[in-house]
Amino acid sequence: MSSNEMETDVVVVGAGNAACCAAVAAHEKGARVLMLEASPEDQRGGNSTYTGGMFRTVYNGVDDVRQLIPDLTDADMANIDLDTYTEEQYFDDMGRLTQYRADPDLTEVMIRKSFETARWMQTKGVRFQLAYGVHGFKHNNRFKFWGGGAVQVWGGGAELVKAWHARLQRENIPVLYETPALSLLQDDDGVKGVLAKRQGKTTLIRAKAVVLACGGFQSNAEMRTRYLGPGWDLAKVRGTKYNTGVGINMALAIGAMPTGHWSGCHATEWDMNAPPFGDLTVGDSFQKHQYPFCIYINANGERFVDEGADFHTFTYAKYGGEVLKQPGQFAWQVFDQKTTHLLREDYRIKRMTKVQADTFEELAPKLEGVNARKFLETVKAYNEAARPNVPFDPNIRDGLCTQGLAINKSNWAQPLDKPPYHAYGVTCGITFTFGGLMINTRSEVQDTAEKSIPGLYAAGELVGGIYYHNYGSGSGLISGAVFGCIAGRQAAERAKAN
């Protein structure tokens, strides 16, 4: 074998959460595993490194949560309202958010295996914590968690990737950095490896199975424009610059079936002056997700969405796209002091676009690019709109709504009347794309006849058919983990059989 050839049992393309799950699961089954990562080591992990770490898993009460977070004390629990997030609730959310288009078989596997997969990850060194201040607020001296978001990875995406790569090192699973995959090797018996570029040289890596877990096409401006539409080439990318759709294109080139919402994506509210791609020194903190407690103002000085339609966990991944549609592709989130205590740390970082004033007349000219006169009219109409006599409560859909406006606010619609007023400039930040490869419940990539391509498996963002139109926070990590584990185990079984 030449110096430009390598051989192993299973090749995993990627080095983020889904890829690491696949690699460790395959190793557990006795396979020799080699991982390929396009980025340098200090930027490893794809989008997983940039995630805030929300982890949407089933839990049937306090006992389940304590299994995931064993260091929770009775004193901790005494100040917490923690209900359940059952399989039925999870199914309802996935159906509602995707307009009932999500693949039912994949969705069932993802949900039913979510808790056991989280427990498995915990045995491999991944730690979890309660999502204080993210999916729960302190109200009447108690924390209440809502929307199925009680659990997150401790330390967020950076610690998740760190924990996984510590496990890879412990298991002696090699990762080749700055080694992008170029194409798949295939013969009449199926996929037999990968052609990659290593240290500037084309390298043949023979394997008995390949797992693709290298992200969607969100970092590829050409593919964004081709599939998402005009204007999406100008969107900022929340995460890595290395998720360019290579894995998807490699599979399509050998006859894989494309599926899912190719014109859809996860896109959030992102600081308008953030860099074009993610910055690991800031991580996820360019996000601005507390808009249910503000009013959104576009360049015309007008509101353009129902900020309180639902908890942010169920709207944040589509409202970035709404911002992109606005004139100039930006908007301002305007708050008063009544909800300052509810704002996440993301609103307190040094690198952000913020203005403040004691009156709206002083604030208006500070909102760069906004029609000041129309803004003042919009605020006046919003503040004077009729409201039901119900109390404000950030932990429930409180029904505190406006009445009589062109776009009413459905919940948390307090008047903005306690200065100083503060506003945050945002644009669209794309996280990942929804279109991708068709797989079955064994993570086997399907061809255009919907038959499995022997030896080829996929997991993570490049899988299509799970998300349409919208997304519930934390479900991406669990999808990647569940199907990553399945892919790794199936790949190892194939390697044994061949």
C-alpha distance (Angstrom), angle and dihedral (degrees) to the residues before:
residue distance angle dihedral
M1 . . .
S2 3.82 . .
S3 3.80 125.2 .
N4 3.80 87.7 -103.2
E5 3.79 93.1 58.0
M6 3.80 130.0 76.8
E7 3.79 134.6 176.8
T8 3.82 134.5 -154.4
D9 3.80 140.4 143.8
V10 3.81 100.4 -109.2
V11 3.79 129.7 17.5
V12 3.81 116.6 -159.4
V13 3.79 114.3 -162.6
G14 3.82 107.9 -150.5
A15 3.80 135.3 28.6
G16 3.82 106.4 -135.3
N17 3.79 131.0 101.7
A18 3.83 97.7 -64.6
A19 3.79 92.7 42.6
C20 3.80 93.4 48.8
C21 3.80 91.4 48.7
A22 3.80 89.0 52.1
A23 3.81 93.8 47.0
V24 3.81 95.7 47.6
A25 3.81 92.8 43.5
A26 3.82 91.2 50.7
H27 3.79 90.8 47.1
E28 3.81 89.5 51.4
K29 3.80 87.7 57.6
G30 3.79 91.1 54.7
A31 3.79 100.8 -99.7
R32 3.80 125.3 140.6
V33 3.80 104.8 -121.0
L34 3.79 132.4 -161.9
M35 3.82 122.6 -173.6
L36 3.81 126.3 -154.3
E37 3.81 119.6 -154.9
A38 3.81 121.0 -175.7
S39 3.80 93.8 -157.3
P40 3.80 131.0 71.9
E41 3.79 114.4 -95.5
D42 3.81 93.8 -100.8
Q43 3.82 90.3 58.5
R44 3.79 97.7 40.7
G45 3.77 125.8 137.1
G46 3.79 103.2 54.3
N47 3.78 115.1 -132.5
S48 3.80 91.3 -17.1
T49 3.80 89.1 76.8
Y50 3.80 91.2 57.4
T51 3.80 99.4 44.8
G52 3.77 122.5 111.4
G53 3.80 87.4 -132.2
M54 3.82 103.7 -117.0
F55 3.80 108.5 163.8
R56 3.81 116.3 -162.2
T57 3.78 105.8 -156.4
V58 3.77 134.3 152.1
Y59 3.80 115.0 -98.7
N60 3.78 125.1 173.9
G61 3.78 96.8 -160.7
V62 3.78 145.1 -49.6
D63 3.81 94.9 -43.2
D64 3.81 92.1 60.1
V65 3.80 92.4 48.2
R66 3.78 90.3 49.3
Q67 3.80 89.7 54.6
L68 3.79 88.2 58.9
I69 3.81 94.3 39.2
P70 3.81 104.5 32.6
D71 3.81 94.8 171.1
L72 3.82 92.5 67.2
T73 3.80 108.6 120.7
D74 3.79 131.1 -149.4
A75 3.80 87.0 -110.7
D76 3.82 89.7 56.0
M77 3.76 91.7 50.3
A78 3.81 93.7 47.2
N79 3.81 90.2 70.5
I80 3.80 97.6 43.5
D81 3.78 134.0 87.4
L82 3.79 104.5 -153.5
D83 3.77 118.7 169.3
T84 3.80 123.6 171.8
Y85 3.75 139.1 -74.8
T86 3.76 102.3 -155.6
E87 3.78 129.0 -173.3
E88 3.80 87.9 -104.9
Q89 3.82 92.1 54.1
Y90 3.79 90.4 47.9
F91 3.82 91.8 50.2
D92 3.81 90.3 48.8
D93 3.82 91.9 51.7
M94 3.80 94.1 46.8
G95 3.78 91.4 48.9
R96 3.79 95.3 46.5
L97 3.80 95.5 45.0
T98 3.81 95.6 47.3
Q99 3.81 94.4 41.1
Y100 3.81 86.7 -114.1
R101 3.80 93.2 -65.5
A102 3.82 97.8 114.2
D103 3.80 112.5 117.9
P104 3.82 102.4 -96.2
D105 3.79 96.2 -147.6
L106 3.81 95.5 48.9
T107 3.79 91.3 43.2
E108 3.78 91.3 52.1
V109 3.80 92.4 51.1
M110 3.80 92.3 46.5
I111 3.80 93.7 50.9
R112 3.80 99.6 39.4
K113 3.81 92.7 47.7
S114 3.81 96.4 40.9
F115 3.80 98.6 96.3
E116 3.80 97.1 41.5
T117 3.81 89.5 47.9
A118 3.81 91.0 51.4
R119 3.80 88.9 51.0
W120 3.81 90.1 49.6
M121 3.81 90.8 50.8
Q122 3.79 88.8 51.3
T123 3.81 90.2 56.4
K124 3.81 87.7 54.9
G125 3.79 94.2 55.5
V126 3.83 104.4 -88.5
R127 3.81 111.2 136.1
F128 3.80 127.6 -153.0
Q129 3.79 134.3 -156.9
L130 3.80 139.3 -179.5
A131 3.80 114.4 -83.7
Y132 3.79 97.2 -121.4
G133 3.80 112.9 -178.3
V134 3.79 92.3 4.0
H135 3.79 104.3 71.7
G136 3.76 97.0 2.0
F137 3.80 137.5 51.2
K138 3.76 133.6 -162.2
H139 3.78 107.7 -113.4
N140 3.81 125.4 165.2
N141 3.82 87.8 0.3
R142 3.80 95.3 -58.6
F143 3.79 132.9 96.2
K144 3.77 114.0 -126.6
F145 3.79 122.7 -169.3
W146 3.78 119.9 -150.3
G147 3.79 141.9 -178.9
G148 3.80 96.1 32.1
G149 3.79 91.7 -70.2
A150 3.78 106.3 122.3
V151 3.81 97.8 118.6
Q152 3.79 131.3 62.0
V153 3.78 136.0 164.5
W154 3.79 111.4 -91.1
G155 3.77 109.8 -107.2
G156 3.81 94.0 7.7
G157 3.78 126.9 -110.2
A158 3.79 97.1 -28.8
E159 3.82 91.9 58.1
L160 3.80 91.5 42.0
V161 3.80 91.3 57.0
K162 3.80 91.1 41.9
A163 3.82 90.6 53.3
W164 3.80 92.8 48.1
H165 3.78 94.4 48.5
A166 3.79 90.7 48.3
R167 3.79 86.3 56.0
L168 3.81 91.8 48.2
Q169 3.79 89.6 52.9
R170 3.79 91.7 47.7
E171 3.81 90.4 51.7
N172 3.83 92.3 44.4
I173 3.81 92.5 -120.6
P174 3.82 106.3 157.7
V175 3.81 123.0 -135.5
L176 3.80 118.5 -160.1
Y177 3.81 107.5 -151.2
E178 3.80 124.8 -155.0
T179 3.78 86.4 22.5
P180 3.80 109.3 125.0
A181 3.79 117.9 -170.7
L182 3.81 114.3 -120.0
S183 3.79 106.3 -175.5
L184 3.78 144.4 -20.1
L185 3.79 124.4 -99.0
Q186 3.78 112.1 -132.0
D187 3.79 139.9 171.2
D188 3.79 133.9 168.5
D189 3.80 90.9 -71.6
G190 3.80 95.2 54.9
V191 3.80 139.4 -97.8
K192 3.79 112.8 -9.0
G193 3.79 104.8 178.0
V194 3.78 145.8 -55.8
L195 3.78 138.1 -73.7
A196 3.81 108.1 -138.6
K197 3.79 140.5 171.6
R198 3.79 110.5 -119.2
Q199 3.80 122.2 178.2
G200 3.77 88.5 -17.1
K201 3.79 94.3 -52.9
T202 3.78 128.8 106.5
T203 3.79 107.1 -114.1
L204 3.79 129.0 -165.3
I205 3.81 112.4 -143.0
R206 3.78 112.4 -170.4
A207 3.80 117.0 -157.4
K208 3.77 140.5 159.0
A209 3.81 92.5 -128.9
V210 3.80 138.5 12.7
V211 3.80 128.3 -151.1
L212 3.81 116.5 -160.2
A213 3.81 111.6 -152.8
C214 3.79 103.7 144.9
G215 3.78 104.1 120.5
G216 3.78 138.5 -105.3
F217 3.80 129.9 -67.5
Q218 3.81 98.2 -91.3
S219 3.82 93.9 118.8
N220 3.80 93.0 53.7
A221 3.83 109.4 88.8
E222 3.80 92.4 -167.6
M223 3.81 93.9 53.2
R224 3.82 91.8 43.1
T225 3.79 90.4 55.8
R226 3.80 93.3 42.7
Y227 3.80 94.8 51.6
L228 3.82 108.4 19.9
G229 3.80 95.7 38.0
P230 3.81 142.3 -122.7
G231 3.79 115.5 -20.2
W232 3.78 95.9 26.7
D233 3.79 90.5 96.9
L234 3.83 85.5 69.2
A235 3.81 96.0 53.0
K236 3.78 118.6 112.6
V237 3.80 116.8 -118.1
R238 3.80 114.6 -126.9
G239 3.77 95.9 -156.8
T240 3.78 144.1 19.3
K241 3.80 124.4 -8.4
Y242 3.81 90.2 -143.1
N243 3.82 98.6 74.6
T244 3.79 96.2 93.5
G245 3.80 101.2 145.8
V246 3.81 95.0 -97.9
G247 3.79 94.5 136.6
I248 3.79 92.1 49.8
N249 3.79 92.8 48.2
M250 3.81 92.8 46.7
A251 3.80 90.0 55.8
L252 3.80 95.2 42.7
A253 3.81 88.6 52.7
I254 3.82 90.3 63.7
G255 3.79 95.4 45.1
A256 3.82 105.9 -84.3
M257 3.79 117.7 160.5
P258 3.81 116.1 -111.5
T259 3.79 113.6 -141.7
G260 3.77 143.4 164.1
H261 3.79 134.6 44.9
W262 3.81 102.5 -28.5
S263 3.79 92.5 174.3
G264 3.80 91.7 49.7
C265 3.78 134.1 82.1
H266 3.79 146.9 163.2
A267 3.81 104.8 -97.4
T268 3.79 126.2 166.4
E269 3.79 142.9 -177.2
W270 3.81 107.4 -78.4
D271 3.80 131.5 177.3
M272 3.79 108.4 -82.7
N273 3.81 91.9 -133.1
A274 3.80 97.6 45.8
P275 3.83 116.3 125.2
P276 3.84 119.8 -93.4
F277 3.82 91.9 -99.3
G278 3.79 133.6 26.4
D279 3.79 120.9 -69.0
L280 3.79 114.6 -144.7
T281 3.82 91.4 -153.7
V282 3.82 87.4 65.0
G283 3.79 99.8 27.2
D284 3.80 113.3 178.9
S285 3.80 95.4 -13.9
F286 3.81 98.0 100.8
Q287 3.81 84.7 76.0
K288 3.81 119.3 104.5
H289 3.80 108.2 -164.3
Q290 3.80 105.1 154.6
Y291 3.81 93.9 88.9
P292 3.86 92.9 122.8
F293 3.82 85.0 80.8
C294 3.82 97.0 47.4
I295 3.77 140.2 50.5
Y296 3.79 119.6 -107.0
I297 3.82 115.6 -133.4
N298 3.82 125.5 -168.0
A299 3.81 130.1 -161.4
N300 3.81 90.2 -83.0
G301 3.80 89.3 59.2
E302 3.79 91.4 -112.4
R303 3.80 137.2 121.3
F304 3.81 112.7 -114.0
V305 3.84 107.4 179.9
D306 3.77 139.5 36.4
E307 3.81 97.6 -103.1
G308 3.81 91.4 -166.8
A309 3.79 99.7 45.4
D310 3.80 90.1 119.7
F311 3.79 142.4 -29.2
H312 3.79 110.2 -53.0
T313 3.80 89.5 -112.9
F314 3.81 88.0 71.5
T315 3.82 99.9 40.3
Y316 3.81 108.5 29.5
A317 3.81 94.8 84.5
K318 3.81 92.4 58.6
Y319 3.81 102.3 35.0
G320 3.79 91.6 71.0
G321 3.79 86.2 65.4
E322 3.81 89.4 50.8
V323 3.81 89.7 54.4
L324 3.81 89.9 50.2
K325 3.82 89.1 57.3
Q326 3.82 92.5 57.2
P327 3.83 123.7 97.5
G328 3.80 107.3 -80.1
Q329 3.83 90.4 7.6
F330 3.81 93.9 -97.3
A331 3.79 141.9 98.7
W332 3.80 140.6 -178.7
Q333 3.80 126.7 -123.5
V334 3.82 108.8 -145.7
F335 3.84 121.1 -160.3
D336 3.77 137.8 171.2
Q337 3.81 127.1 -147.4
K338 3.81 97.2 -91.7
T339 3.80 91.9 81.9
T340 3.80 101.9 31.0
H341 3.81 90.4 107.3
L342 3.81 89.5 59.2
L343 3.80 95.8 57.2
R344 3.77 117.0 108.9
E345 3.79 123.6 -123.9
D346 3.81 87.8 -96.6
Y347 3.81 86.3 78.7
R348 3.79 92.0 57.1
I349 3.79 104.0 51.6
K350 3.81 119.7 117.6
R351 3.79 95.6 -122.4
M352 3.77 103.3 66.0
T353 3.80 140.3 108.1
K354 3.81 106.7 -113.0
V355 3.81 136.8 153.0
Q356 3.81 129.4 -177.3
A357 3.80 139.1 -170.5
D358 3.82 141.4 164.4
T359 3.80 94.1 -123.6
F360 3.76 134.9 31.1
E361 3.80 89.0 -122.4
E362 3.81 88.3 60.6
L363 3.79 92.7 41.9
A364 3.81 96.8 50.5
P365 3.84 98.7 72.7
K366 3.80 90.2 45.0
L367 3.81 91.4 62.2
E368 3.77 96.1 91.9
G369 3.80 113.8 -136.4
V370 3.83 95.0 8.6
N371 3.82 128.0 124.9
A372 3.82 97.1 -115.4
R373 3.81 97.1 -161.6
K374 3.79 93.2 51.1
F375 3.79 91.0 45.3
L376 3.81 90.8 57.5
E377 3.81 90.3 49.2
T378 3.81 90.7 49.6
V379 3.81 93.7 50.7
K380 3.81 91.6 46.9
A381 3.81 92.3 50.8
Y382 3.79 91.8 46.0
N383 3.79 93.7 50.0
E384 3.81 92.8 46.8
A385 3.80 95.9 46.5
A386 3.80 115.9 117.6
R387 3.78 117.3 -101.2
P388 3.81 134.4 -172.5
N389 3.78 117.9 -108.6
V390 3.80 97.1 -104.7
P391 3.82 128.7 126.9
F392 3.79 123.3 -106.7
D393 3.82 112.1 -109.0
P394 3.83 120.1 170.2
N395 3.80 93.3 -163.7
I396 3.79 97.6 63.0
R397 3.78 136.8 36.7
D398 3.78 88.0 -94.8
G399 3.81 99.4 -170.7
L400 3.80 91.4 -129.2
C401 3.80 93.2 146.9
T402 3.78 139.5 160.2
Q403 3.78 120.9 -117.8
G404 3.79 128.9 -153.0
L405 3.81 100.9 22.1
A406 3.81 124.6 123.6
I407 3.83 86.7 -115.9
N408 3.76 111.8 22.3
K409 3.77 123.3 -154.9
S410 3.82 109.3 -125.3
N411 3.81 102.2 -158.6
W412 3.81 140.6 11.0
A413 3.83 90.9 22.5
Q414 3.79 100.4 158.4
P415 3.82 116.2 162.1
L416 3.79 113.7 -103.2
D417 3.78 99.4 -120.5
K418 3.80 109.3 125.6
P419 3.83 112.2 88.0
P420 2.91 150.4 -118.2
Y421 3.79 92.0 69.2
H422 3.80 119.5 -153.6
A423 3.79 131.1 -165.6
Y424 3.79 133.6 -167.0
G425 3.80 124.3 -153.4
V426 3.80 114.6 -134.1
T427 3.76 140.7 175.5
C428 3.80 133.8 177.9
G429 3.80 121.1 -63.8
I430 3.79 114.8 -171.3
T431 3.80 116.0 -145.9
F432 3.79 105.7 178.9
T433 3.78 141.6 -25.3
F434 3.81 124.5 -109.5
G435 3.81 100.8 -145.9
G436 3.78 118.1 85.9
L437 3.78 148.4 113.4
M438 3.77 125.6 -21.9
I439 3.80 113.5 -120.4
N440 3.78 133.0 173.4
T441 3.80 126.2 -132.1
R442 3.82 89.5 -81.8
S443 3.82 90.1 58.7
E444 3.81 90.0 -112.6
V445 3.81 112.6 150.5
Q446 3.79 111.3 -120.1
D447 3.79 126.5 -138.4
T448 3.79 125.6 -137.4
A449 3.80 89.7 -84.0
E450 3.83 87.2 55.0
K451 3.79 91.9 -112.8
S452 3.79 122.1 132.0
I453 3.81 117.1 -95.7
P454 3.83 101.1 -131.7
G455 3.79 112.8 -114.8
L456 3.82 97.6 9.2
Y457 3.81 123.4 110.8
A458 3.81 134.1 167.9
A459 3.79 140.2 -164.0
G460 3.78 139.7 167.1
E461 3.78 130.0 26.8
L462 3.80 95.8 -12.0
V463 3.82 91.5 65.0
G464 3.79 112.3 98.8
G465 3.78 130.4 -156.4
I466 3.81 100.4 52.9
Y467 3.81 103.4 83.7
Y468 3.78 127.9 44.2
H469 3.81 127.6 169.9
N470 3.81 94.7 -22.7
Y471 3.78 145.5 19.1
G472 3.81 139.5 -146.1
S473 3.78 113.9 -129.3
G474 3.79 116.3 -103.2
S475 3.80 96.1 20.2
G476 3.82 93.4 103.0
L477 3.79 94.3 63.5
I478 3.79 92.7 48.2
S479 3.81 92.5 46.0
G480 3.80 90.2 51.9
A481 3.79 91.5 46.6
V482 3.80 96.8 47.1
F483 3.80 96.7 46.1
G484 3.80 91.8 36.7
C485 3.80 89.9 58.7
I486 3.79 91.7 46.3
A487 3.80 92.1 47.3
G488 3.78 92.8 49.8
R489 3.78 93.8 48.9
Q490 3.80 93.8 46.3
A491 3.81 91.7 46.9
A492 3.80 90.2 51.9
E493 3.81 91.3 49.8
R494 3.80 90.0 52.3
A495 3.80 90.7 48.7
K496 3.80 90.3 52.9
A497 3.79 91.4 49.7
N498 3.80 92.5 50.9
